[in-house]
Amino acid sequence: MSKRRHLVAPSVLSADFAHLHDDIVMVNQSEADWFHVDIMDGVFVPNISFGFPVMASIAHYARKPLDVHLMIVEPDKYIKQFREAGADNITVHLEACTHLNRTVHAIKELGCTAGVAINPSTPVSHLYEIIEDVDLVLIMSVNPGFGGQNFIESTYRKIRELKALAADRNEQVLIEVDGGISSRNALALLKAGADILVAGNSIFSAKNPIHAIAELKRITPDLISV
C-alpha cells in the first residue's frame, strides 16, 4: 500500500482583501498545494464573496491550482465562466443541483476535475449514486457562508462513512474538509480519512502564515495509506 500525502488548501475568503496580492504571493511561496476559492451568491448561503473579476485576478497571480467551491444556486449557468477565469477544480453542492450527474460531467468536459460538496446536515449516503463520477468530495465541517465558525464534531464520523463508501465505489476519490480546521484538529481529520485540509482563519490570522501552512503539512500520521 502506497502513502498518499495530504494536501493543504488555504481559503482565500480569509485573506486580507486590501492586500490580496500579498497574500497570494505568500501562498505561492509556502508549502500549500492549492488555493481554495469560495464563491457565494447570497442565495444558497447568507453571504456574498466575489465574482469573476476577482477570481480572474487571483488566477493571474496564483502559481498553484485553484480549487473553486461554488456555494451558489444554478451553478450550471456559470461553470464555463469559472473555468475561463482560471478554475482547475470546480466543486458544486449536491443540495444546489437538480441534475447533479449532468453538472459533474459538464465540469469534466471543460477540462476541470469535478467535486461535490455536502452540508453538515446532508447524510453521506446521498452521495451513493454520484461518488463514482467525481474526483473529490467536500465535507463541510461548518455551515457554509461565513469563516471563523466552530468545527462540527460529527464531521469525523462523516469522513469515516465516506471513506467506507469510497472503498466500495471509488477508491481514488479525494476527501476534502472545509471549516474550522487548524493544527488542533488536523491530525484527527487525517486519521479519519481526510486527504485535503481547507484552512482559512488559522492560516491568514496567524502571526506567521507560512509557518502555519508548514505546520499543517508536517502532520503525517502513519495511518494514511492507499
Z-matrix of the N, CA and C atoms (Angstrom, degrees):
N
C 1 1.465
C 2 1.536 1 107.87
N 3 1.326 2 117.34 1 129.03
C 4 1.454 3 121.52 2 -177.52
C 5 1.523 4 110.73 3 -92.91
N 6 1.329 5 114.87 4 150.44
C 7 1.453 6 120.82 5 178.69
C 8 1.527 7 110.03 6 -76.10
N 9 1.327 8 116.77 7 145.87
C 10 1.470 9 121.41 8 174.63
C 11 1.519 10 107.15 9 -126.95
N 12 1.312 11 116.35 10 107.10
C 13 1.458 12 120.39 11 -178.30
C 14 1.520 13 110.41 12 -68.59
N 15 1.313 14 115.00 13 141.06
C 16 1.457 15 119.46 14 179.86
C 17 1.526 16 110.76 15 -75.86
N 18 1.312 17 114.76 16 159.61
C 19 1.463 18 122.63 17 179.01
C 20 1.524 19 109.69 18 -107.69
N 21 1.324 20 115.29 19 152.16
C 22 1.464 21 122.09 20 175.16
C 23 1.519 22 108.12 21 -120.87
N 24 1.333 23 115.87 22 128.74
C 25 1.462 24 121.45 23 -176.81
C 26 1.530 25 109.78 24 -126.37
N 27 1.330 26 118.43 25 97.25
C 28 1.465 27 120.41 26 176.92
C 29 1.524 28 111.45 27 -61.25
N 30 1.325 29 116.09 28 135.23
C 31 1.459 30 121.55 29 -177.71
C 32 1.526 31 110.34 30 -88.34
N 33 1.321 32 115.99 31 114.81
C 34 1.467 33 121.92 32 -176.39
C 35 1.528 34 111.79 33 -62.57
N 36 1.321 35 117.29 34 -21.92
C 37 1.461 36 120.58 35 179.13
C 38 1.525 37 111.55 36 -57.24
N 39 1.331 38 117.46 37 -27.09
C 40 1.461 39 121.52 38 -178.46
C 41 1.524 40 112.93 39 -94.68
N 42 1.321 41 117.33 40 2.89
C 43 1.461 42 120.78 41 179.30
C 44 1.532 43 110.81 42 -71.53
N 45 1.322 44 115.46 43 167.71
C 46 1.467 45 122.08 44 175.71
C 47 1.531 46 107.39 45 -86.19
N 48 1.321 47 116.77 46 105.68
C 49 1.462 48 119.63 47 -173.86
C 50 1.522 49 113.39 48 -70.70
N 51 1.321 50 117.20 49 -14.68
C 52 1.464 51 119.59 50 173.37
C 53 1.526 52 110.80 51 -77.52
N 54 1.320 53 116.17 52 -18.29
C 55 1.470 54 121.51 53 179.09
C 56 1.528 55 109.50 54 -134.37
N 57 1.326 56 115.34 55 46.69
C 58 1.458 57 119.80 56 -173.65
C 59 1.519 58 111.97 57 -62.23
N 60 1.321 59 117.25 58 -39.70
C 61 1.462 60 119.93 59 179.63
C 62 1.522 61 110.88 60 -59.32
N 63 1.329 62 117.30 61 -41.86
C 64 1.464 63 120.73 62 -179.91
C 65 1.526 64 111.13 63 -62.15
N 66 1.335 65 115.90 64 -40.19
C 67 1.467 66 118.99 65 179.81
C 68 1.522 67 111.75 66 -70.06
N 69 1.322 68 117.76 67 -34.62
C 70 1.465 69 120.53 68 176.32
C 71 1.529 70 110.09 69 -64.59
N 72 1.325 71 116.48 70 -44.03
C 73 1.466 72 120.50 71 177.81
C 74 1.524 73 110.35 72 -61.24
N 75 1.341 74 116.16 73 -40.46
C 76 1.463 75 119.78 74 178.62
C 77 1.526 76 111.52 75 -59.22
N 78 1.333 77 116.61 76 -46.52
C 79 1.464 78 120.20 77 179.35
C 80 1.529 79 110.13 78 -64.38
N 81 1.329 80 117.15 79 -39.61
C 82 1.472 81 120.42 80 176.63
C 83 1.526 82 111.45 81 -56.33
N 84 1.318 83 116.27 82 -38.94
C 85 1.461 84 121.34 83 -174.84
C 86 1.527 85 112.73 84 -84.97
N 87 1.308 86 116.93 85 -8.75
C 88 1.460 87 121.93 86 -175.95
C 89 1.520 88 111.57 87 -89.56
N 90 1.337 89 115.52 88 -176.74
C 91 1.457 90 121.66 89 175.84
C 92 1.529 91 112.59 90 -86.61
N 93 1.322 92 117.70 91 5.40
C 94 1.464 93 120.84 92 178.97
C 95 1.521 94 110.34 93 -59.88
N 96 1.325 95 115.12 94 151.77
C 97 1.462 96 120.81 95 -178.27
C 98 1.519 97 112.82 96 -98.00
N 99 1.324 98 116.96 97 -40.99
C 100 1.464 99 122.85 98 -177.21
C 101 1.526 100 110.04 99 -133.11
N 102 1.316 101 115.43 100 162.20
C 103 1.464 102 122.74 101 161.65
C 104 1.530 103 106.98 102 -96.37
N 105 1.326 104 116.86 103 131.91
C 106 1.465 105 120.40 104 175.09
C 107 1.528 106 107.37 105 -102.53
N 108 1.331 107 115.61 106 123.48
C 109 1.461 108 121.29 107 -173.56
C 110 1.526 109 109.41 108 -119.32
N 111 1.325 110 116.26 109 111.53
C 112 1.461 111 121.87 110 -178.82
C 113 1.521 112 110.50 111 -91.49
N 114 1.324 113 116.41 112 122.80
C 115 1.467 114 122.39 113 177.33
C 116 1.527 115 108.50 114 -109.39
N 117 1.330 116 116.28 115 118.61
C 118 1.468 117 121.83 116 -177.27
C 119 1.527 118 110.01 117 -122.60
N 120 1.332 119 115.61 118 141.64
C 121 1.465 120 119.61 119 -173.41
C 122 1.525 121 114.30 120 -110.55
N 123 1.321 122 118.61 121 -2.11
C 124 1.457 123 120.26 122 -177.99
C 125 1.513 124 113.86 123 76.83
N 126 1.331 125 116.93 124 3.91
C 127 1.467 126 122.09 125 179.34
C 128 1.529 127 109.36 126 -116.65
N 129 1.325 128 116.48 127 -59.43
C 130 1.463 129 119.60 128 177.45
C 131 1.523 130 111.01 129 -66.34
N 132 1.330 131 115.88 130 -35.41
C 133 1.468 132 121.85 131 174.83
C 134 1.531 133 108.20 132 -129.08
N 135 1.344 134 117.85 133 155.31
C 136 1.476 135 120.66 134 -175.18
C 137 1.518 136 113.18 135 -83.93
N 138 1.320 137 116.41 136 51.62
C 139 1.456 138 120.41 137 178.86
C 140 1.524 139 108.04 138 -162.48
N 141 1.314 140 117.07 139 158.48
C 142 1.463 141 123.43 140 175.68
C 143 1.520 142 107.54 141 -123.47
N 144 1.331 143 117.07 142 130.68
C 145 1.467 144 118.70 143 -179.76
C 146 1.523 145 110.62 144 -103.19
N 147 1.315 146 117.85 145 -87.46
C 148 1.456 147 120.73 146 -179.85
C 149 1.520 148 109.24 147 -156.75
N 150 1.332 149 115.30 148 168.63
C 151 1.456 150 120.26 149 -174.78
C 152 1.514 151 113.09 150 -120.44
N 153 1.310 152 115.62 151 -150.03
C 154 1.465 153 121.23 152 -170.63
C 155 1.525 154 114.95 153 -63.87
N 156 1.342 155 120.57 154 -41.72
C 157 1.477 156 118.62 155 -178.84
C 158 1.526 157 113.05 156 -61.29
N 159 1.331 158 117.29 157 -44.48
C 160 1.464 159 119.74 158 178.85
C 161 1.521 160 110.28 159 -67.81
N 162 1.321 161 115.50 160 -41.12
C 163 1.464 162 120.31 161 177.99
C 164 1.535 163 110.80 162 -58.07
N 165 1.318 164 116.83 163 -44.16
C 166 1.462 165 120.56 164 179.79
C 167 1.521 166 111.35 165 -66.12
N 168 1.329 167 116.96 166 -35.28
C 169 1.463 168 120.27 167 177.80
C 170 1.520 169 111.04 168 -67.11
N 171 1.335 170 116.61 169 -41.05
C 172 1.466 171 119.96 170 176.12
C 173 1.527 172 110.00 171 -59.97
N 174 1.322 173 115.94 172 -46.15
C 175 1.465 174 120.95 173 -178.57
C 176 1.530 175 111.64 174 -62.60
N 177 1.327 176 116.67 175 -34.65
C 178 1.469 177 120.80 176 -178.29
C 179 1.528 178 111.35 177 -62.26
N 180 1.327 179 116.68 178 -38.83
C 181 1.465 180 120.49 179 -175.60
C 182 1.534 181 113.38 180 -98.46
N 183 1.316 182 117.49 181 -19.87
C 184 1.464 183 120.68 182 -177.89
C 185 1.527 184 110.57 183 -68.76
N 186 1.315 185 115.47 184 141.37
C 187 1.461 186 121.87 185 177.11
C 188 1.523 187 111.31 186 -115.30
N 189 1.320 188 115.22 187 14.42
C 190 1.459 189 121.60 188 178.93
C 191 1.520 190 107.98 189 -134.52
N 192 1.333 191 117.98 190 159.37
C 193 1.471 192 120.22 191 -175.50
C 194 1.521 193 112.71 192 -59.22
N 195 1.334 194 114.81 193 147.97
C 196 1.463 195 122.08 194 178.01
C 197 1.525 196 109.13 195 -100.10
N 198 1.307 197 114.87 196 117.31
C 199 1.464 198 124.00 197 179.25
C 200 1.530 199 106.34 198 -98.95
N 201 1.321 200 116.45 199 100.78
C 202 1.461 201 121.62 200 -170.39
C 203 1.525 202 110.26 201 -99.28
N 204 1.313 203 115.86 202 121.92
C 205 1.464 204 123.89 203 -176.02
C 206 1.522 205 108.24 204 -108.76
N 207 1.327 206 116.38 205 107.99
C 208 1.463 207 121.60 206 -176.53
C 209 1.528 208 110.13 207 -89.49
N 210 1.321 209 115.77 208 106.76
C 211 1.464 210 121.70 209 173.52
C 212 1.521 211 107.55 210 -101.93
N 213 1.329 212 114.11 211 67.10
C 214 1.458 213 120.72 212 -173.33
C 215 1.525 214 109.86 213 -140.10
N 216 1.327 215 115.49 214 157.74
C 217 1.463 216 120.06 215 172.92
C 218 1.519 217 108.54 216 -82.28
N 219 1.301 218 116.93 217 154.19
C 220 1.466 219 124.43 218 178.05
C 221 1.538 220 112.36 219 48.77
N 222 1.314 221 117.41 220 54.45
C 223 1.468 222 119.55 221 -177.73
C 224 1.518 223 114.12 222 -61.55
N 225 1.342 224 117.43 223 -23.85
C 226 1.469 225 120.35 224 -179.46
C 227 1.524 226 112.26 225 -56.36
N 228 1.321 227 117.22 226 -29.91
C 229 1.459 228 121.21 227 -177.86
C 230 1.525 229 112.30 228 -68.27
N 231 1.338 230 117.14 229 -19.56
C 232 1.460 231 119.58 230 -168.02
C 233 1.523 232 114.81 231 -123.48
N 234 1.317 233 118.16 232 -6.03
C 235 1.462 234 118.24 233 -173.07
C 236 1.536 235 112.01 234 -62.83
N 237 1.326 236 117.75 235 -35.40
C 238 1.466 237 119.51 236 178.82
C 239 1.528 238 110.71 237 -63.84
N 240 1.331 239 117.15 238 -40.43
C 241 1.460 240 120.51 239 179.96
C 242 1.524 241 111.69 240 -67.40
N 243 1.322 242 116.82 241 -36.21
C 244 1.461 243 118.56 242 177.62
C 245 1.524 244 111.08 243 -70.32
N 246 1.307 245 117.30 244 -35.20
C 247 1.460 246 119.70 245 173.60
C 248 1.521 247 110.07 246 -62.07
N 249 1.317 248 116.70 247 -46.10
C 250 1.464 249 120.99 248 179.89
C 251 1.523 250 111.74 249 -65.23
N 252 1.338 251 117.04 250 -26.74
C 253 1.461 252 121.04 251 178.85
C 254 1.522 253 112.66 252 -82.48
N 255 1.356 254 116.82 253 -6.01
C 256 1.452 255 118.86 254 172.30
C 257 1.511 256 117.00 255 122.99
N 258 1.320 257 118.66 256 6.27
C 259 1.468 258 120.62 257 -179.29
C 260 1.521 259 111.48 258 -65.75
N 261 1.326 260 116.28 259 137.29
C 262 1.462 261 122.28 260 173.12
C 263 1.526 262 110.96 261 -101.30
N 264 1.309 263 116.51 262 -40.88
C 265 1.463 264 122.42 263 170.92
C 266 1.517 265 108.12 264 -120.54
N 267 1.328 266 116.48 265 138.88
C 268 1.459 267 121.20 266 174.67
C 269 1.513 268 108.44 267 -122.97
N 270 1.325 269 115.28 268 123.29
C 271 1.459 270 121.78 269 178.34
C 272 1.521 271 109.15 270 -112.58
N 273 1.314 272 115.78 271 130.31
C 274 1.468 273 121.96 272 177.43
C 275 1.522 274 108.77 273 -115.26
N 276 1.324 275 115.45 274 159.53
C 277 1.460 276 119.26 275 179.69
C 278 1.521 277 111.26 276 -87.70
N 279 1.309 278 115.18 277 133.48
C 280 1.459 279 120.81 278 174.56
C 281 1.525 280 110.03 279 -53.72
N 282 1.327 281 116.28 280 -39.95
C 283 1.470 282 121.28 281 -175.58
C 284 1.530 283 112.76 282 -70.02
N 285 1.346 284 117.57 283 -16.69
C 286 1.460 285 121.10 284 -176.12
C 287 1.518 286 113.62 285 -100.34
N 288 1.336 287 117.36 286 -5.15
C 289 1.467 288 120.39 287 -172.25
C 290 1.525 289 111.37 288 -113.85
N 291 1.319 290 115.88 289 119.00
C 292 1.465 291 120.63 290 176.65
C 293 1.518 292 110.92 291 -71.61
N 294 1.334 293 116.08 292 -40.44
C 295 1.471 294 121.42 293 -179.20
C 296 1.529 295 107.77 294 -120.02
N 297 1.318 296 116.13 295 75.99
C 298 1.469 297 121.85 296 -170.62
C 299 1.517 298 112.47 297 -62.79
N 300 1.313 299 118.16 298 -41.59
C 301 1.455 300 120.66 299 179.91
C 302 1.526 301 111.09 300 -58.90
N 303 1.318 302 115.72 301 -43.89
C 304 1.471 303 120.79 302 178.86
C 305 1.527 304 110.74 303 -62.06
N 306 1.326 305 116.77 304 -42.42
C 307 1.464 306 120.91 305 -179.11
C 308 1.518 307 111.10 306 -64.50
N 309 1.331 308 117.00 307 -44.90
C 310 1.462 309 121.12 308 -179.42
C 311 1.523 310 110.78 309 -60.92
N 312 1.315 311 117.41 310 -43.55
C 313 1.464 312 119.80 311 -178.94
C 314 1.531 313 111.80 312 -71.88
N 315 1.313 314 117.66 313 -28.98
C 316 1.467 315 120.38 314 174.90
C 317 1.527 316 110.44 315 -66.27
N 318 1.320 317 116.91 316 -38.09
C 319 1.469 318 121.06 317 176.75
C 320 1.524 319 109.96 318 -62.74
N 321 1.313 320 116.78 319 -45.75
C 322 1.463 321 120.46 320 -178.76
C 323 1.523 322 112.17 321 -65.57
N 324 1.317 323 116.25 322 -35.59
C 325 1.466 324 119.75 323 178.71
C 326 1.521 325 112.47 324 -64.95
N 327 1.332 326 116.30 325 -21.98
C 328 1.464 327 120.85 326 177.14
C 329 1.530 328 112.20 327 -82.91
N 330 1.322 329 117.04 328 -5.30
C 331 1.458 330 120.92 329 179.00
C 332 1.515 331 114.42 330 95.01
N 333 1.317 332 117.47 331 9.08
C 334 1.462 333 122.10 332 176.79
C 335 1.521 334 110.46 333 -96.57
N 336 1.319 335 116.42 334 158.11
C 337 1.447 336 119.36 335 162.51
C 338 1.526 337 107.49 336 -78.44
N 339 1.330 338 115.87 337 157.18
C 340 1.461 339 120.40 338 -172.21
C 341 1.520 340 110.96 339 -122.70
N 342 1.328 341 115.09 340 134.79
C 343 1.448 342 120.30 341 177.00
C 344 1.516 343 111.13 342 -126.32
N 345 1.332 344 114.95 343 157.94
C 346 1.462 345 121.72 344 174.36
C 347 1.520 346 107.71 345 -125.83
N 348 1.324 347 116.23 346 132.31
C 349 1.460 348 122.58 347 179.33
C 350 1.523 349 110.26 348 -106.85
N 351 1.341 350 115.17 349 148.49
C 352 1.461 351 119.81 350 172.97
C 353 1.526 352 109.71 351 -128.04
N 354 1.321 353 115.28 352 141.62
C 355 1.455 354 122.68 353 178.04
C 356 1.529 355 110.72 354 -73.81
N 357 1.323 356 117.55 355 164.58
C 358 1.471 357 119.94 356 -178.83
C 359 1.525 358 114.09 357 -56.67
N 360 1.320 359 118.32 358 -30.85
C 361 1.471 360 120.37 359 -176.96
C 362 1.521 361 113.41 360 -88.52
N 363 1.330 362 117.95 361 -2.31
C 364 1.463 363 121.38 362 -178.49
C 365 1.528 364 110.35 363 -91.41
N 366 1.322 365 118.87 364 124.54
C 367 1.467 366 120.79 365 -179.54
C 368 1.528 367 112.09 366 -67.65
N 369 1.308 368 115.92 367 147.66
C 370 1.461 369 122.00 368 176.43
C 371 1.522 370 110.99 369 -59.82
N 372 1.325 371 117.34 370 -31.23
C 373 1.464 372 121.02 371 -177.79
C 374 1.527 373 112.76 372 -59.80
N 375 1.327 374 117.49 373 -21.66
C 376 1.469 375 120.44 374 179.34
C 377 1.534 376 112.11 375 -69.36
N 378 1.326 377 116.42 376 -11.25
C 379 1.465 378 120.57 377 179.58
C 380 1.523 379 112.97 378 -88.95
N 381 1.315 380 117.57 379 -1.68
C 382 1.464 381 121.52 380 -170.83
C 383 1.526 382 112.18 381 -54.49
N 384 1.321 383 117.74 382 -45.10
C 385 1.471 384 121.11 383 -173.60
C 386 1.520 385 113.54 384 -81.64
N 387 1.336 386 118.71 385 -12.83
C 388 1.462 387 120.03 386 -174.77
C 389 1.521 388 113.10 387 -113.02
N 390 1.330 389 118.24 388 -16.02
C 391 1.469 390 119.75 389 -170.94
C 392 1.522 391 112.56 390 -62.30
N 393 1.310 392 118.59 391 -28.52
C 394 1.467 393 120.72 392 179.27
C 395 1.528 394 111.89 393 -67.74
N 396 1.325 395 117.67 394 -19.97
C 397 1.461 396 121.45 395 -173.17
C 398 1.525 397 114.00 396 -100.37
N 399 1.329 398 118.32 397 -6.70
C 400 1.461 399 119.70 398 -173.16
C 401 1.518 400 111.49 399 -108.71
N 402 1.329 401 114.93 400 159.88
C 403 1.460 402 121.89 401 177.94
C 404 1.521 403 111.61 402 -92.43
N 405 1.329 404 116.53 403 -28.50
C 406 1.454 405 119.70 404 177.17
C 407 1.517 406 110.18 405 -149.46
N 408 1.323 407 114.53 406 157.64
C 409 1.459 408 122.46 407 172.08
C 410 1.515 409 107.41 408 -122.60
N 411 1.318 410 115.94 409 129.02
C 412 1.455 411 122.00 410 178.39
C 413 1.524 412 109.57 411 -102.63
N 414 1.330 413 115.49 412 118.05
C 415 1.457 414 121.03 413 175.07
C 416 1.516 415 108.56 414 -96.41
N 417 1.318 416 116.70 415 118.82
C 418 1.456 417 120.57 416 176.73
C 419 1.527 418 108.91 417 -77.58
N 420 1.329 419 115.30 418 124.29
C 421 1.463 420 120.82 419 179.90
C 422 1.526 421 111.76 420 -102.73
N 423 1.329 422 115.67 421 8.32
C 424 1.466 423 124.14 422 166.23
C 425 1.525 424 106.22 423 -141.18
N 426 1.307 425 117.25 424 165.88
C 427 1.460 426 119.53 425 172.87
C 428 1.524 427 108.69 426 -73.37
N 429 1.329 428 117.80 427 126.49
C 430 1.466 429 119.99 428 -171.58
C 431 1.517 430 112.77 429 -66.51
N 432 1.333 431 114.81 430 148.05
C 433 1.457 432 120.69 431 175.87
C 434 1.511 433 114.26 432 137.39
N 435 1.328 434 117.20 433 -30.95
C 436 1.456 435 120.60 434 -177.32
C 437 1.522 436 110.31 435 -143.13
N 438 1.339 437 115.81 436 145.74
C 439 1.451 438 120.53 437 173.46
C 440 1.527 439 110.39 438 -82.55
N 441 1.327 440 115.50 439 168.40
C 442 1.451 441 120.78 440 174.09
C 443 1.513 442 116.18 441 79.06
N 444 1.333 443 118.25 442 14.14
C 445 1.462 444 120.50 443 -179.68
C 446 1.528 445 111.24 444 -84.21
N 447 1.325 446 115.04 445 163.06
C 448 1.460 447 120.23 446 177.79
C 449 1.525 448 110.99 447 -76.28
N 450 1.304 449 115.40 448 141.74
C 451 1.462 450 123.66 449 179.81
C 452 1.535 451 110.40 450 -65.47
N 453 1.335 452 116.91 451 137.17
C 454 1.466 453 122.66 452 178.67
C 455 1.523 454 108.77 453 -91.36
N 456 1.335 455 116.40 454 118.53
C 457 1.466 456 122.04 455 -170.29
C 458 1.533 457 113.85 456 -64.53
N 459 1.323 458 117.81 457 -27.02
C 460 1.472 459 119.45 458 -179.36
C 461 1.529 460 112.13 459 -67.35
N 462 1.320 461 116.88 460 -7.10
C 463 1.465 462 120.90 461 178.88
C 464 1.523 463 111.51 462 -58.55
N 465 1.325 464 117.47 463 -38.11
C 466 1.473 465 120.10 464 -179.11
C 467 1.525 466 111.00 465 -58.85
N 468 1.321 467 115.35 466 -44.34
C 469 1.475 468 119.52 467 179.18
C 470 1.525 469 110.18 468 -63.81
N 471 1.323 470 117.40 469 -41.39
C 472 1.463 471 120.30 470 -178.63
C 473 1.532 472 111.23 471 -65.06
N 474 1.317 473 116.78 472 -36.99
C 475 1.467 474 119.31 473 177.10
C 476 1.517 475 110.23 474 -62.85
N 477 1.329 476 116.99 475 -44.59
C 478 1.468 477 120.19 476 179.74
C 479 1.526 478 111.05 477 -63.44
N 480 1.333 479 116.89 478 -39.61
C 481 1.468 480 120.38 479 177.68
C 482 1.529 481 110.47 480 -64.11
N 483 1.321 482 116.03 481 -41.63
C 484 1.465 483 119.98 482 179.77
C 485 1.523 484 110.87 483 -67.03
N 486 1.321 485 116.80 484 -39.00
C 487 1.464 486 120.39 485 178.63
C 488 1.533 487 110.08 486 -61.07
N 489 1.325 488 116.19 487 -40.73
C 490 1.469 489 120.03 488 178.96
C 491 1.524 490 111.02 489 -66.87
N 492 1.319 491 117.21 490 -41.20
C 493 1.464 492 121.04 491 178.10
C 494 1.532 493 110.33 492 -63.52
N 495 1.326 494 116.01 493 -43.38
C 496 1.462 495 120.28 494 -179.25
C 497 1.524 496 111.29 495 -65.03
N 498 1.316 497 117.59 496 -33.95
C 499 1.468 498 120.70 497 -179.84
C 500 1.518 499 111.59 498 -61.00
N 501 1.321 500 116.89 499 -29.47
C 502 1.464 501 121.59 500 -179.69
C 503 1.526 502 113.18 501 -90.08
N 504 1.364 503 116.42 502 -29.16
C 505 1.464 504 118.38 503 -168.19
C 506 1.534 505 115.20 504 -122.41
N 507 1.339 506 118.15 505 -23.58
C 508 1.464 507 119.83 506 179.94
C 509 1.525 508 109.03 507 -166.13
N 510 1.324 509 116.46 508 85.74
C 511 1.456 510 121.21 509 -174.99
C 512 1.526 511 112.84 510 -65.63
N 513 1.326 512 117.35 511 -21.04
C 514 1.464 513 120.71 512 -176.01
C 515 1.531 514 113.30 513 -86.67
N 516 1.315 515 117.89 514 -8.88
C 517 1.458 516 119.68 515 -176.95
C 518 1.523 517 109.77 516 -63.88
N 519 1.332 518 116.31 517 139.11
C 520 1.458 519 122.26 518 177.02
C 521 1.521 520 109.66 519 -91.39
N 522 1.321 521 115.97 520 141.11
C 523 1.456 522 121.57 521 178.63
C 524 1.528 523 108.25 522 -106.28
N 525 1.310 524 115.17 523 116.79
C 526 1.462 525 122.91 524 -178.47
C 527 1.525 526 108.59 525 -108.97
N 528 1.320 527 116.37 526 143.08
C 529 1.462 528 121.21 527 179.46
C 530 1.521 529 108.48 528 -128.76
N 531 1.333 530 115.85 529 136.74
C 532 1.463 531 121.05 530 -173.90
C 533 1.522 532 109.86 531 -138.64
N 534 1.350 533 115.21 532 122.08
C 535 1.459 534 120.17 533 173.28
C 536 1.509 535 113.83 534 125.99
N 537 1.327 536 116.94 535 114.49
C 538 1.454 537 121.24 536 175.68
C 539 1.513 538 114.52 537 69.22
N 540 1.341 539 117.25 538 28.52
C 541 1.463 540 120.97 539 -176.18
C 542 1.523 541 110.71 540 -96.64
N 543 1.326 542 114.86 541 134.81
C 544 1.460 543 122.13 542 176.77
C 545 1.517 544 108.05 543 -151.06
N 546 1.327 545 116.22 544 -176.74
C 547 1.465 546 120.10 545 178.59
C 548 1.523 547 111.57 546 -65.55
N 549 1.324 548 118.01 547 -15.74
C 550 1.463 549 120.97 548 -178.93
C 551 1.529 550 112.43 549 -73.71
N 552 1.327 551 117.76 550 -31.17
C 553 1.470 552 119.34 551 -178.30
C 554 1.526 553 113.40 552 -119.36
N 555 1.319 554 117.42 553 -0.03
C 556 1.467 555 120.72 554 -175.78
C 557 1.522 556 111.93 555 -61.98
N 558 1.327 557 118.06 556 -42.24
C 559 1.456 558 120.83 557 -178.39
C 560 1.531 559 110.92 558 -60.89
N 561 1.334 560 116.63 559 -45.87
C 562 1.467 561 120.34 560 -179.64
C 563 1.526 562 110.88 561 -63.68
N 564 1.337 563 117.76 562 -36.27
C 565 1.463 564 121.12 563 178.63
C 566 1.524 565 110.97 564 -66.26
N 567 1.317 566 116.53 565 -42.63
C 568 1.462 567 120.35 566 179.67
C 569 1.527 568 111.10 567 -67.31
N 570 1.307 569 116.48 568 -38.87
C 571 1.465 570 119.53 569 177.37
C 572 1.528 571 111.18 570 -64.88
N 573 1.325 572 116.58 571 -34.16
C 574 1.467 573 120.04 572 178.78
C 575 1.523 574 111.52 573 -69.38
N 576 1.365 575 116.85 574 -25.04
C 577 1.456 576 119.40 575 177.53
C 578 1.515 577 115.74 576 131.79
N 579 1.338 578 118.44 577 6.79
C 580 1.462 579 120.71 578 179.72
C 581 1.525 580 111.02 579 -68.94
N 582 1.332 581 116.15 580 144.49
C 583 1.461 582 122.94 581 176.72
C 584 1.526 583 112.67 582 -108.64
N 585 1.330 584 116.49 583 -28.62
C 586 1.467 585 121.45 584 -175.18
C 587 1.523 586 108.38 585 -131.35
N 588 1.333 587 116.04 586 126.47
C 589 1.460 588 121.75 587 177.60
C 590 1.522 589 109.10 588 -107.37
N 591 1.322 590 115.69 589 119.25
C 592 1.466 591 121.47 590 174.46
C 593 1.523 592 107.09 591 -96.13
N 594 1.315 593 116.78 592 124.17
C 595 1.465 594 120.53 593 -178.99
C 596 1.522 595 109.42 594 -134.12
N 597 1.327 596 115.70 595 135.78
C 598 1.452 597 120.93 596 -178.78
C 599 1.508 598 112.84 597 -115.99
N 600 1.326 599 116.49 598 -81.13
C 601 1.463 600 120.61 599 -176.41
C 602 1.518 601 112.86 600 -59.32
N 603 1.338 602 117.14 601 -37.54
C 604 1.462 603 119.18 602 -177.14
C 605 1.527 604 112.09 603 -66.60
N 606 1.329 605 117.17 604 -19.01
C 607 1.462 606 121.44 605 175.92
C 608 1.518 607 111.07 606 -95.24
N 609 1.332 608 117.05 607 -57.87
C 610 1.460 609 120.24 608 -170.81
C 611 1.524 610 113.47 609 -74.81
N 612 1.338 611 117.48 610 -18.39
C 613 1.462 612 120.26 611 176.65
C 614 1.530 613 112.15 612 -94.67
N 615 1.313 614 116.82 613 -3.73
C 616 1.464 615 120.73 614 179.55
C 617 1.532 616 110.59 615 -71.38
N 618 1.324 617 115.48 616 152.20
C 619 1.470 618 119.58 617 176.46
C 620 1.516 619 110.65 618 -62.34
N 621 1.333 620 115.90 619 -34.06
C 622 1.462 621 121.13 620 179.02
C 623 1.527 622 108.29 621 -131.60
N 624 1.341 623 117.50 622 89.28
C 625 1.470 624 120.06 623 -176.57
C 626 1.523 625 114.02 624 -58.91
N 627 1.317 626 117.81 625 -36.63
C 628 1.463 627 120.01 626 179.38
C 629 1.525 628 110.07 627 -63.23
N 630 1.326 629 116.56 628 -39.21
C 631 1.466 630 120.49 629 177.20
C 632 1.529 631 110.40 630 -66.57
N 633 1.345 632 116.79 631 -40.12
C 634 1.470 633 120.34 632 179.59
C 635 1.521 634 111.03 633 -61.71
N 636 1.325 635 116.82 634 -39.94
C 637 1.469 636 120.91 635 177.09
C 638 1.526 637 110.19 636 -65.72
N 639 1.331 638 116.49 637 -44.94
C 640 1.467 639 120.46 638 179.76
C 641 1.527 640 110.94 639 -61.01
N 642 1.332 641 116.36 640 -37.37
C 643 1.461 642 120.17 641 178.67
C 644 1.527 643 111.09 642 -62.84
N 645 1.345 644 116.49 643 -41.87
C 646 1.471 645 119.62 644 177.42
C 647 1.526 646 111.39 645 -65.90
N 648 1.322 647 117.35 646 -35.32
C 649 1.461 648 120.65 647 -179.62
C 650 1.534 649 111.92 648 -72.36
N 651 1.322 650 117.19 649 -27.75
C 652 1.467 651 119.77 650 -176.97
C 653 1.516 652 113.15 651 -75.07
N 654 1.320 653 117.47 652 -16.08
C 655 1.458 654 121.05 653 -178.56
C 656 1.528 655 108.79 654 -75.80
N 657 1.318 656 116.12 655 104.24
C 658 1.470 657 120.62 656 -175.17
C 659 1.524 658 110.17 657 -134.96
N 660 1.330 659 118.03 658 77.60
C 661 1.460 660 120.03 659 179.52
C 662 1.524 661 112.15 660 -63.20
N 663 1.318 662 115.92 661 144.83
C 664 1.463 663 120.76 662 -178.76
C 665 1.520 664 112.21 663 -64.37
N 666 1.345 665 116.96 664 -15.08
C 667 1.454 666 120.07 665 -177.41
C 668 1.520 667 112.95 666 -71.26
N 669 1.327 668 116.90 667 -16.12
C 670 1.459 669 119.57 668 -175.24
C 671 1.526 670 109.28 669 -80.50
N 672 1.313 671 116.79 670 110.80
C 673 1.455 672 121.18 671 177.35
C 674 1.505 673 109.51 672 -154.52
N 675 1.314 674 117.45 673 155.86
C 676 1.450 675 122.17 674 178.14
C 677 1.519 676 109.26 675 -133.75
